[in-house]
Amino acid sequence: MKFFSTFDVAASGMSAQRKQMDLISTNIANVNTTETADGTPFRRMVAVVSQKQMGDWNDEFRAVSFDNEGAGTATGVEVTGVQQDNSDFRWVYDPSNPKAQKDGPHAGYVAMPNVNIISEMTNMMMATRAFEANATVVESAKSMAMKALDIGKGH
């Protein structure tokens, strides 16, 4: 049996949260980017995170979730993609700006990225705390492994 799968599951969480933090950093860095390569304002990016099967209970000792039949499988997470947030842009009234709309319902307004700094900072704090929680799992598992080795020595 492998004890190290606990580390694998926690590491998958740490990796997913690192990717989340990278995307949040990109969003914050582009909060005022009014023109990208395609000519539109920057759109907020969001990670798509999904469950990842880590293996069978019969194969190794793992963090376990049980299905209806009682067979255990370990799960982790993985970032399976990155999506753009297609919510509407922020519209800022600035008729003197060359990027301001000339006519229509947004005449005189400049389309700004759909990034909300407060939401992004809140998401960054949640991702940081989730990363730290997974790091704590790794430390706890390491401590348990060391105690098991001490018991095996016959102390």
HUBEL-V199014 format. One record per pair of residues at least 4 apart in sequence whose ideal C-beta (glycine too) atoms are under 6 Angstrom apart, sorted by sequence separation. I is the first residue (numbers start at 0). J is the second residue. D is the distance in Angstrom with one decimal. If there is no record, write none. Layout:
[[I;J;D] [I;J;D]]
//
This chain:
[[6;10;5.8] [54;58;5.1] [65;69;5.7] [66;70;5.8] [102;106;5.2] [94;99;5.4] [100;105;4.3] [149;154;5.6] [35;41;5.5] [65;71;5.5] [93;99;5.8] [100;106;5.4] [33;40;5.1] [63;71;4.0] [99;107;5.5] [100;108;5.6] [32;41;4.0] [64;74;5.6] [99;109;5.1] [62;73;5.2] [98;109;5.0] [29;41;4.0] [61;73;3.1] [94;107;3.8] [96;109;4.9] [56;71;3.4] [90;105;5.6] [92;107;5.8] [92;108;5.4] [93;109;5.0] [26;43;5.2] [90;108;4.2] [91;109;5.1] [54;73;5.8] [53;73;3.8] [91;111;5.3] [22;44;4.8] [53;75;5.3] [88;110;4.1] [89;111;4.2] [88;111;5.9] [22;46;5.4] [50;74;5.2] [51;75;4.7] [51;76;5.9] [88;113;5.4] [51;77;4.3] [19;46;5.1] [86;113;5.0] [18;46;5.4] [48;76;5.4] [84;113;5.9] [48;78;5.6] [49;79;5.0] [46;78;5.0] [47;79;5.1] [15;48;5.2] [47;80;4.3] [46;81;5.9] [47;82;5.8] [44;81;5.5] [45;82;5.3] [45;84;5.6] [42;83;4.3] [43;84;3.9] [42;84;6.0] [7;53;6.0] [40;88;5.4] [8;62;4.7] [4;59;5.5] [4;61;4.1] [5;62;5.6] [1;59;3.9] [2;60;5.8] [0;59;5.3] [0;60;4.3] [18;78;4.6] [15;76;4.7] [15;78;5.3] [11;75;3.1] [12;76;5.8] [8;73;5.9] [11;76;5.3] [33;98;5.5] [8;75;4.5] [4;73;5.6] [40;110;4.9] [43;113;5.1] [40;111;5.9] [41;112;4.2] [43;114;5.0] [40;112;4.8] [32;112;5.9] [30;112;5.9] [29;112;5.9] [30;114;4.7] [26;114;4.9] [27;119;5.2] [26;119;5.3] [23;119;5.3] [23;122;5.4] [23;123;4.8] [20;126;4.9] [19;126;4.3] [16;126;4.8] [16;129;4.9] [16;130;4.1] [13;130;5.5] [13;133;4.6] [12;133;4.1] [9;133;4.4] [9;136;4.2] [9;137;4.9] [6;137;5.9] [5;140;4.5]]
//
